[in-house]
Amino acid sequence: MNIGDIIFQLFALLVPIAIIVAIIIFVRSSKKRKEQLDRIEEKLDRASGQSPKK
């Protein structure tokens, strides 16, 4: 096996793994961002005297 084959196999293995990891990170950060926005909205509602939406 030469070095080119090894590099190609590593690349072919790492690309799908990197795509999956990127999707997981994106989903988790989107969920955390939504939770943070909900907390901020709740604090603003309390500060302005409005009842929270549910």
C-alpha positions as a Python dict, from the first residue, in 0.01 Angstrom:
ca = {
    (1, 'M'): (0, 0, 0),
    (2, 'N'): (147, 334, -89),
    (3, 'I'): (105, 665, 91),
    (4, 'G'): (-150, 796, -162),
    (5, 'D'): (-387, 507, -92),
    (6, 'I'): (-359, 564, 282),
    (7, 'I'): (-429, 936, 248),
    (8, 'F'): (-728, 868, 21),
    (9, 'Q'): (-877, 614, 262),
    (10, 'L'): (-835, 849, 557),
    (11, 'F'): (-997, 1131, 360),
    (12, 'A'): (-1283, 907, 245),
    (13, 'L'): (-1344, 800, 606),
    (14, 'L'): (-1315, 1143, 766),
    (15, 'V'): (-1540, 1339, 526),
    (16, 'P'): (-1867, 1157, 616),
    (17, 'I'): (-1776, 1168, 985),
    (18, 'A'): (-1709, 1543, 963),
    (19, 'I'): (-2043, 1601, 789),
    (20, 'I'): (-2232, 1410, 1059),
    (21, 'V'): (-2050, 1597, 1337),
    (22, 'A'): (-2124, 1932, 1169),
    (23, 'I'): (-2496, 1849, 1147),
    (24, 'I'): (-2505, 1748, 1515),
    (25, 'I'): (-2327, 2068, 1621),
    (26, 'F'): (-2565, 2279, 1408),
    (27, 'V'): (-2877, 2115, 1556),
    (28, 'R'): (-2751, 2151, 1913),
    (29, 'S'): (-2654, 2515, 1870),
    (30, 'S'): (-2990, 2595, 1710),
    (31, 'K'): (-3170, 2435, 2002),
    (32, 'K'): (-2959, 2623, 2257),
    (33, 'R'): (-3015, 2951, 2071),
    (34, 'K'): (-3393, 2898, 2075),
    (35, 'E'): (-3389, 2820, 2448),
    (36, 'Q'): (-3183, 3132, 2515),
    (37, 'L'): (-3421, 3348, 2311),
    (38, 'D'): (-3717, 3202, 2502),
    (39, 'R'): (-3550, 3291, 2834),
    (40, 'I'): (-3477, 3645, 2715),
    (41, 'E'): (-3835, 3687, 2594),
    (42, 'E'): (-3968, 3565, 2929),
    (43, 'K'): (-3748, 3813, 3117),
    (44, 'L'): (-3862, 4097, 2890),
    (45, 'D'): (-4225, 4000, 2943),
    (46, 'R'): (-4176, 4003, 3320),
    (47, 'A'): (-3995, 4336, 3307),
    (48, 'S'): (-4269, 4498, 3098),
    (49, 'G'): (-4549, 4353, 3312),
    (50, 'Q'): (-4698, 4133, 3042),
    (51, 'S'): (-4815, 3781, 3112),
    (52, 'P'): (-4593, 3508, 2962),
    (53, 'K'): (-4715, 3340, 2643),
    (54, 'K'): (-4775, 2967, 2661),
}
